[in-house]
Amino acid sequence: MSFPLLTATAALPAVGAIATAAVPAARKRVAKWVALLFSVATLALAVAVLVRFDPDGERYQLTESHSWIRDFGVRYELGVDGIAAVLIALTALLLPFIIGAAWHDADDLEPTRPNRRWRPTQGFFAMMLAVEAMVVMSFAATDVFLFYVFFEAMLIPMYFLIGGFGDRAHAAGEEEAGKQRSYAAVKFLLYNLAGGLIMLAAVIGLFVVTSDQLGEGTYSLQQIVQARADGDFQLGTNTERLLFLGFFFAFAVKAPLWPLHTWLPNAMGESTAPVAVLITAVVDKVGTFAMLRFCLGLFPEASAWATPVVIVLALVSILYGALLAVGQRDMKRLIAYASISHFGFIVLGIFAMTSQGQSGATLYMVFHGVSTAALMLVAGFLISRRGSRLIADYGGVQKVAPVLAGTFLVGGLATLSLPGLAPFISEFLVLVGTFSRYPVAGIVATAGIILAALYVLLMYQRTMTGPVEKSVVREMPDLRPRELAVVAPLIALLIFFGVFPQSLTGIVNPAVEHTMSDVQKKDPKPDHPVADKGWFDYKPVDGHAGGDHK
Amino acid sequence: MESLIGLLVGFPLLGAAVLLCGGKRVDRTGHWLGVLLAGASFVVGAVLFLDMLGKNADERALHQHLFSWVPVESFQADVAFQLDQLSMTFVLLITGVGTLIHIYSVGYMEHDERRRRFFGYLNLFLAAMLLLVLADNYLLLYVGWEGVGLASYLLIGFWQHKPSAAVAAKKAFIVNRVGDAGLAIAIFLMFTTFGSFAFAPVLSNATEAGEGKLTAIGLMLLLAACGKSAQVPLQSWLGDAMEGPTPVSALIHAATMVTAGVYLITRSGAIFNAAPDAQTVVVVVGAVTLLYGAIVGCAKDDIKKALAGSTMSQIGYMVLAAGLGPIGYAFAIMHLVTHGFFKAGLFLGAGSVMHGMNDEVDMRRYGGLRKYMPVTFVTFGLGYLAIIGFPGLSGFFSKDQIIEAAFAKGGTQGWILGAVTLLGAAITAYYMTRVMLLTFFGEERWRQKTPSADAPSAEPAAEVHGEHGGPHPHESPRSMTIPMIVLAFGSVFAGGLFKVGDSFVHWLEPVTQFEHGHPPVSAAVVTGATVVTMLVGVGAAWLQYGRRPVPVVAPRGSLLTRAARRDLLQDDINHAVLVKPGEYLTRGLVYVDSKVVDGLVNGTAASFGGLSGRTRRLQNGFVRSYAVSMFGGAAVLVAATLLMRAV
């Protein structure tokens, strides 16, 4: 048996979490370094996953399969396709930066006197690693039940990260901040628990129908998809639709899709910036990923049935999220609403059911993760300097801290999908993929790019330009080396993938092809296809019909 | 030779990267590095041009494929360049005029502590514009297209500490984004129609698609062009863009940015040729903008804003010509090039005047400056004669050709368009003569001590200069005057050179095609009419501003004058139609989101799960019991299902 690379990638951060938590109370610096070290080691394993993955090979690779709960047909089955592989890489990539950015976030929770039992720093970083472990497991699991367990379990550390370690910058003081924080944490938990509960019913339902039809209940994605392809497994229309809805609801809460989005601005606003990045860039991606892997893979007909509604919800998310972002006064909530708009794009791309849409959606998950991390972490650095999240409390920062302003601008430009930066590629693919099947939806979604420019540049204008506000201390320090070390690589990645997205499309495209065949959809053909003859073979039909050159 | 094409973009891009990331280390030499790399790009362009001249007209196009950029199934985008006669023309204009503006900026921005960054942005601007004209497909063009938008955003808002500059920069970007959305949709349409968006396959097969599709693509391309080229209805950003340093205005108005729309329409000629309805709209947009800009230009007292109105109007001429099809493309580009010379010269001249006048921009506070800045006066004067179409100078040839082509459109349309272009020529002569008289002739009004008008100077560089008291007009340093002199040569001779043996038309013909237009009256009559209307405009301006003393504070003026001073109410209209309702919408949605959506979802959840959605109770430690009850519910569900199976 070969080395269980996926298990290792998920287990390493889990071990790291335990190791971090075990560091003695007085050694908080050690705890931070242990956490960082483990996250970097996990990144190395994730890179190994990418390297070992053969885009032209089997659909699921690096597979592991063991029996787990035999009575319920639950197996410990792991495997990645191109989509899961790049998302695992994204997760592992972001964690070191999140930890680096959060370096001092738990410091002021430290008790004044050493206390054996209260170790906030250790807890904070341990829980981040725990979340990473569970997210990696969710991406790698090809057993529905196994996925469900980790999908739900990650709520617990997330709940504590939001509620226990939140942003202490609040206009109405520390006490109000505490209240808002626990409200946000509870809201996060309840929304996601409610989604999870409905999903659980569907998960059990899936077991019931598989045991009915296959003789033996199973949660194995590969087995079910295979049986469906062979005609051994057919769901009644209504059963399939109900099960689809059960799964989709949970994913739509997590993604989040309008109108189930209202927990996100609270959660991202009240938690510290690095935790907000963990939520939107990492944890939420499990929701959109699961739509692609489970909703489309298990219930293709119901997915097609639900498509019109989902497309409309996605469009509403795009425009609604963007308009709400324009209206925000708190910069973290603004970024949260921007994320809602971006999740709309991802869902749109998935349900457009075209190669461009789904490849675009997958890349969107990756690039949105990187760009939001860049923007949000710089916003966090800014907030930590002034102790306020309100946009109105800033102004003229550019004059005082030009590097901070510059990185903030690049993060913002990535958020508005400027060509040359990575998110442009994914957004354009989603739009063109949507347009080729649903032209009207494609045009409506395109309006989102205008609104994106509005909310990003408004925020930049109000915080960074103009005369230096009194509240912005003239001596506000520019980015420190640690902060620059966090942001600069993210910006470099945004540029790299903006120019060479090929490095990812090669991995993602074959997986998307499989998904497309799951749902039995083909890309719409152009009306007047032109054979791409290459530039040199091109000759105008006659002297006047051509008209571009020669 | 092909492998050199990438260097055209590469040099200025390298400059931008070094200057923007280099930090303080490159502060001292940075501006010269910027000049050097812009110049290097020009040299490469010149080498390629000479090489091109040595080949047959049909074999001049070069192609360089760098790498596959975004490959997803049938969606194939490459990073590949195409250099043909049309691109070549732009390359020389962009790098040539661009380099001159770089040199000028060395002196102009001497006292600005952020000069290095300024040159980084200038280099970025050139790189983006060159990418735009060299791309061999619409998606790569789109990168340059938005790159130009970014560079203009950075440069218009260069003096960020001024709120007005920051607002103007944001406005330019957002208005342009509306146009960009048009370009995006045009690319979607091309992809669904042809399965490709590269120039060669799309344009050579354009006629195969239905006219409806082509009209849609054409209109979307026009929307994009309206954004970049400041055509009605997306013109509102151009006047405010004067918040940037003056060399930026020269760059935006002459060599880059506003010319992009004309390029896009001309490049996509094959699509427009097969979509007459789209062409009609192009022509109308051009004609309306031509008059709009001219009227605005007449009313502005700010020298840069008067020139900005003029740019809008001149680009209107080009768009109109491009809308005429093969009888107009070559003339649109020819006017674009000559305009590039004289408008760059005029803006640099305006900057030179401001430089010597404590950054005063109000022409009513100028007067009689010809004695104090002779070089500026002569070069600006030649640019003036060129733009009004004085016989023999550049603008005369290119504008006259457009007017002829407009008449040649034929029928009533032809007469209307011809009349509009003639009227535009008269108004151009009027407002440019006004600028000339107010600035260089008449009383020396800057000696009068009057309380400063409400409009503050657009150039905060005055603070940096630290000069106080009355202005002491003086000629600008050599680094600023030499570019002006070079541009003046272009303003005088370029048009004539292009006209000799119709060399410019023949040069472009393989790319844009050319048909001789036949105006309903003889060409000589049209030319005569052009000269006469021009003289009428000059005369009218002289009667109003040359013979009579000019008040330092503007008179109230007629209703039209007042409207024109407010840019024909463009901002008021946008504000009332878009901004205000938009604000109400977002404010309303913020309320709806926190009260209605949140409440509904919480309420639904509460009624389903027997949970309370009320905030107050949520915070009271009931969480654990909710969680427990949820997991309890789940357990019940599991049990029930298992039981069902057992039965």
Chai-1 contact restraints between the chains, C-beta under 6 A:
chainA,res_idxA,chainB,res_idxB,connection_type,confidence,min_distance_angstrom,max_distance_angstrom,comment,restraint_id
A,S182,B,Q619,contact,1.0,0.0,6.0,A-B,restraint_1
A,Y183,B,Q619,contact,1.0,0.0,6.0,A-B,restraint_2
A,V186,B,L618,contact,1.0,0.0,6.0,A-B,restraint_3
A,V186,B,V623,contact,1.0,0.0,6.0,A-B,restraint_4
A,L193,B,M630,contact,1.0,0.0,6.0,A-B,restraint_5
A,A194,B,A605,contact,1.0,0.0,6.0,A-B,restraint_6
A,L197,B,M630,contact,1.0,0.0,6.0,A-B,restraint_7
A,L197,B,A634,contact,1.0,0.0,6.0,A-B,restraint_8
A,L200,B,A634,contact,1.0,0.0,6.0,A-B,restraint_9
A,A201,B,L637,contact,1.0,0.0,6.0,A-B,restraint_10
A,I204,B,T641,contact,1.0,0.0,6.0,A-B,restraint_11
A,P259,B,V597,contact,1.0,0.0,6.0,A-B,restraint_12
A,P259,B,V601,contact,1.0,0.0,6.0,A-B,restraint_13
A,T262,B,V597,contact,1.0,0.0,6.0,A-B,restraint_14
A,T262,B,D598,contact,1.0,0.0,6.0,A-B,restraint_15
A,L323,B,T586,contact,1.0,0.0,6.0,A-B,restraint_16
A,L323,B,L589,contact,1.0,0.0,6.0,A-B,restraint_17
A,L324,B,L589,contact,1.0,0.0,6.0,A-B,restraint_18
A,L324,B,D593,contact,1.0,0.0,6.0,A-B,restraint_19
A,V326,B,T586,contact,1.0,0.0,6.0,A-B,restraint_20
A,G327,B,T586,contact,1.0,0.0,6.0,A-B,restraint_21
A,G327,B,R587,contact,1.0,0.0,6.0,A-B,restraint_22
A,G327,B,V590,contact,1.0,0.0,6.0,A-B,restraint_23
A,S355,B,V72,contact,1.0,0.0,6.0,A-B,restraint_24
A,S355,B,E73,contact,1.0,0.0,6.0,A-B,restraint_25
A,Q356,B,V72,contact,1.0,0.0,6.0,A-B,restraint_26
A,Q356,B,F75,contact,1.0,0.0,6.0,A-B,restraint_27
A,S359,B,V72,contact,1.0,0.0,6.0,A-B,restraint_28
A,Q398,B,Q160,contact,1.0,0.0,6.0,A-B,restraint_29
A,K399,B,H161,contact,1.0,0.0,6.0,A-B,restraint_30
A,L418,B,E146,contact,1.0,0.0,6.0,A-B,restraint_31
A,P419,B,Y142,contact,1.0,0.0,6.0,A-B,restraint_32
A,P419,B,V143,contact,1.0,0.0,6.0,A-B,restraint_33
A,P419,B,E146,contact,1.0,0.0,6.0,A-B,restraint_34
A,G420,B,V143,contact,1.0,0.0,6.0,A-B,restraint_35
A,I425,B,V70,contact,1.0,0.0,6.0,A-B,restraint_36
A,V432,B,F188,contact,1.0,0.0,6.0,A-B,restraint_37
A,V432,B,F191,contact,1.0,0.0,6.0,A-B,restraint_38
A,F435,B,F188,contact,1.0,0.0,6.0,A-B,restraint_39
A,S436,B,T192,contact,1.0,0.0,6.0,A-B,restraint_40
A,G442,B,F188,contact,1.0,0.0,6.0,A-B,restraint_41
A,T446,B,A181,contact,1.0,0.0,6.0,A-B,restraint_42
A,T446,B,A184,contact,1.0,0.0,6.0,A-B,restraint_43
A,T446,B,I185,contact,1.0,0.0,6.0,A-B,restraint_44
A,I449,B,A181,contact,1.0,0.0,6.0,A-B,restraint_45
A,I450,B,R177,contact,1.0,0.0,6.0,A-B,restraint_46
A,I450,B,V178,contact,1.0,0.0,6.0,A-B,restraint_47
A,I450,B,A181,contact,1.0,0.0,6.0,A-B,restraint_48
A,A453,B,F173,contact,1.0,0.0,6.0,A-B,restraint_49
A,A453,B,I174,contact,1.0,0.0,6.0,A-B,restraint_50
A,A453,B,R177,contact,1.0,0.0,6.0,A-B,restraint_51
A,L454,B,I174,contact,1.0,0.0,6.0,A-B,restraint_52
A,L457,B,K170,contact,1.0,0.0,6.0,A-B,restraint_53
A,L457,B,F173,contact,1.0,0.0,6.0,A-B,restraint_54
A,Q461,B,A166,contact,1.0,0.0,6.0,A-B,restraint_55
A,Q461,B,K170,contact,1.0,0.0,6.0,A-B,restraint_56
A,T465,B,Q160,contact,1.0,0.0,6.0,A-B,restraint_57
A,T465,B,A166,contact,1.0,0.0,6.0,A-B,restraint_58
A,G466,B,P163,contact,1.0,0.0,6.0,A-B,restraint_59
A,G466,B,A166,contact,1.0,0.0,6.0,A-B,restraint_60
A,P467,B,H161,contact,1.0,0.0,6.0,A-B,restraint_61
A,P501,B,V70,contact,1.0,0.0,6.0,A-B,restraint_62
A,T505,B,P71,contact,1.0,0.0,6.0,A-B,restraint_63
A,T505,B,V72,contact,1.0,0.0,6.0,A-B,restraint_64
A,P526,B,T192,contact,1.0,0.0,6.0,A-B,restraint_65
A,P526,B,T193,contact,1.0,0.0,6.0,A-B,restraint_66
A,P526,B,F194,contact,1.0,0.0,6.0,A-B,restraint_67
A,P526,B,G195,contact,1.0,0.0,6.0,A-B,restraint_68
A,D527,B,T193,contact,1.0,0.0,6.0,A-B,restraint_69
A,H528,B,T193,contact,1.0,0.0,6.0,A-B,restraint_70
A,H528,B,F194,contact,1.0,0.0,6.0,A-B,restraint_71
A,H528,B,E208,contact,1.0,0.0,6.0,A-B,restraint_72
A,H528,B,A209,contact,1.0,0.0,6.0,A-B,restraint_73
A,P529,B,G195,contact,1.0,0.0,6.0,A-B,restraint_74
A,V530,B,F194,contact,1.0,0.0,6.0,A-B,restraint_75
A,V530,B,S196,contact,1.0,0.0,6.0,A-B,restraint_76
A,V530,B,P201,contact,1.0,0.0,6.0,A-B,restraint_77
A,V530,B,N205,contact,1.0,0.0,6.0,A-B,restraint_78
A,D532,B,S196,contact,1.0,0.0,6.0,A-B,restraint_79
A,D532,B,P201,contact,1.0,0.0,6.0,A-B,restraint_80
A,W535,B,H63,contact,1.0,0.0,6.0,A-B,restraint_81
A,W535,B,A200,contact,1.0,0.0,6.0,A-B,restraint_82
A,Y538,B,A200,contact,1.0,0.0,6.0,A-B,restraint_83
A,Y538,B,S204,contact,1.0,0.0,6.0,A-B,restraint_84
A,P540,B,S204,contact,1.0,0.0,6.0,A-B,restraint_85
A,G546,B,S204,contact,1.0,0.0,6.0,A-B,restraint_86
A,G547,B,L203,contact,1.0,0.0,6.0,A-B,restraint_87
A,G547,B,G269,contact,1.0,0.0,6.0,A-B,restraint_88
A,G547,B,A270,contact,1.0,0.0,6.0,A-B,restraint_89
A,G547,B,Q513,contact,1.0,0.0,6.0,A-B,restraint_90
A,D548,B,F199,contact,1.0,0.0,6.0,A-B,restraint_91
A,D548,B,L203,contact,1.0,0.0,6.0,A-B,restraint_92
A,H549,B,A61,contact,1.0,0.0,6.0,A-B,restraint_93
A,H549,B,D84,contact,1.0,0.0,6.0,A-B,restraint_94
A,H549,B,V511,contact,1.0,0.0,6.0,A-B,restraint_95
A,K550,B,D58,contact,1.0,0.0,6.0,A-B,restraint_96
A,K550,B,A61,contact,1.0,0.0,6.0,A-B,restraint_97
